[in-house]
Amino acid sequence: MKLQVHRVRRWPGWSRQSVIVVGCWLALLVIDHEVGLYTHRPLILCPMKTYTGLPCPACGTTRAVHAACTGHPADAWGLNPLAMIVLPIAGAVLGVRLAFGLSLQLQTSRPERVILWIAGGLALAANWWYLHTHGI
């Protein structure tokens, strides 16, 4: 397994759809905050939770980001631990690209990729189990 650093364009070639999805998610974060101020209840944005009552592996991410951004890291961790690990790493990688024009590339062999996929799947399953058992 090798981690390599490459020079790339500072601004990634994001598709219009990606920008729209991120913009909508940020708008929902603001709406969630405003609704929560007046109703004292969180807004449920997850279709899986709305229709089945079970959380998806990403349930609580919007509330966790809101909690982290408002200075409540322990609450953020309690709402979605996996998101609080993945999002700062993804933000740091994106920040390095935007600031310095550097991109990280992980080169793996086939067996290493299989192990990484299994580890990722187990992390996702453990996160879902945590969300389910804690009523998120």
Order of alpha helices (4+ residues) and beta strands (2+ residues): beta-alpha-alpha-alpha-alpha-alpha-beta-alpha
